[in-house]
Amino acid sequence: MNKRITTNKIYMDCAATTPVSKSVFDAMTPYFMEEFGNANSLHSFGRDAAATLKTAREKIASLIGSHPSEIYFTSGGVECLNWALKGIATAKRDKGNHIITSAFEHHAHVKACKTLEQEGFEVTYLPVYENGVVKIEDLESAITEKTILISIMLANNEIGTIQPIEEISRLAKKHKIPLHTDAVQAVGSLDINVKTLGVDLMSISAHKFYGPKGIGALFIRNGLKINKLIEGGFQERSMRGGTSNVAHAVGMAKALEEAIKDREKNVVHIQKLSDHLCQRMLSEIPSTTLVGQDAQRVPQINNFCFDFIEAESILFRLDMEGICASSGSACASGSLEPSHVLLALGVSIERAQGSMRFSINKNLTKSDIDKVVDTTKKVVKILREMSPLTPKEDSQTLFKDTSKSKQI
Ligand SMILES: *Cc1c(COP(=O)(O)O)cnc(C)c1O
């Protein structure tokens, strides 16, 4: 386990990124200053780098149940999503122009779909309902003769709900439509074996599972026709140009190995912490809801809506108290638009304003979670007292506390 770098802070944002683990860092270090060769060079430095890259690729391939020739290193999740969507869409344009996805994919995915729409593709965004899960019936009725790709994420990054990819795969296979899944949030929590899932393309990103930032991998099933996104040299079997990032590939392979080896242990630990967090948040802070609470979720992501107040204010006050979580309400552009994910679930705009994501990494403890709840309680109380939206007649119920609040 990593030692926490700043011991008095509690990091509750592993869905945004995770620290590089010590063993991953150690595995990477020789490839910066000593074995720094360009994997395309013909001399011994180059050949060593190429051999190291090959080993990393083989390791990743075997960990997800694929062949090394099906693993393509990229700069991370966003590049994988862009490549999968645009690469398949343009390669299969002669077959059709229809893509099916969900209404709450990652921002990069949403934007790439919008771009494709501008270029004449038709995109169906399946509803995800109150629970944050797509329905197979909806998918089935959305499929047409012209459907060339289905792309649905395995676990949502804002609310954690898990999508029925194996069932989706059966339908995709029946109709011979390639299936991509964004598995970025699923690594370390769910089985990401591409055979079990039955996917043709899968995106993963190392920094979400204790690996370095700036490297990801796109699994592309052999035989699937796809165009390249980044033109350049002969790297990645001429499918993705740019000098290979050998150190990061090694780090990613090591991080993936650990994530898969320790998956059960970590899931049990994180699930316990999440259950404790949810139990206390929901029972001790009135007018609070857990988004997607009836659906299956990855254990690390918990998204709460605190009524009558704004998430940014909660975030800044928690930050001042040394607790780092994420507000789920504002989109990346910093506008006041509520999250497209929450809106897709039918959460009201008012409620979505008070959405906070607490994502739990493997290094946290139960007492960390208690401190998070105690502090959040205090912060929510202060903000609600100041908020004009707080219904005054209810203020007793809103703040009434059963027991432990005295000390905070
Ligand atoms: C973080 C994330 C991405 C983007 O990955 P990067 O490596 O940061 O570009 C894509 N999809 C999901 C679900 C994510 O959580």
The ligand as a Tripos MOL2 file, in Angstrom:
@<TRIPOS>MOLECULE
LIG
   15    15     1     0     0
SMALL
NO_CHARGES

@<TRIPOS>ATOM
      1 C1        -10.8590    9.1290  -16.9090 C.3       1 LIG1
      2 C2        -11.7990    8.5510  -17.8790 C.ar      1 LIG1
      3 C3        -11.5540    8.6540  -19.2540 C.ar      1 LIG1
      4 C4        -10.4020    9.4500  -19.8050 C.3       1 LIG1
      5 O1         -9.1670    8.8290  -19.6030 O.3       1 LIG1
      6 P1         -7.8110    9.7160  -19.6920 P.3       1 LIG1
      7 O2         -6.7410    8.6910  -19.6250 O.co2     1 LIG1
      8 O3         -7.8430   10.6060  -18.4910 O.co2     1 LIG1
      9 O4         -7.8310   10.4420  -20.9720 O.co2     1 LIG1
     10 C5        -12.4330    8.0480  -20.1150 C.ar      1 LIG1
     11 N1        -13.4900    7.3510  -19.6680 N.ar      1 LIG1
     12 C6        -13.7620    7.2200  -18.3530 C.ar      1 LIG1
     13 C7        -14.9310    6.4150  -17.9240 C.3       1 LIG1
     14 C8        -12.9250    7.8250  -17.4220 C.ar      1 LIG1
     15 O5        -13.1990    7.7010  -16.1310 O.3       1 LIG1
@<TRIPOS>BOND
     1     1     2 1
     2     2     3 ar
     3     2    14 ar
     4     3     4 1
     5     3    10 ar
     6     4     5 1
     7     5     6 1
     8     6     7 2
     9     6     8 1
    10     6     9 1
    11    10    11 ar
    12    11    12 ar
    13    12    13 1
    14    12    14 ar
    15    14    15 1
@<TRIPOS>SUBSTRUCTURE
     1 LIG1         1 GROUP 0 **** ****
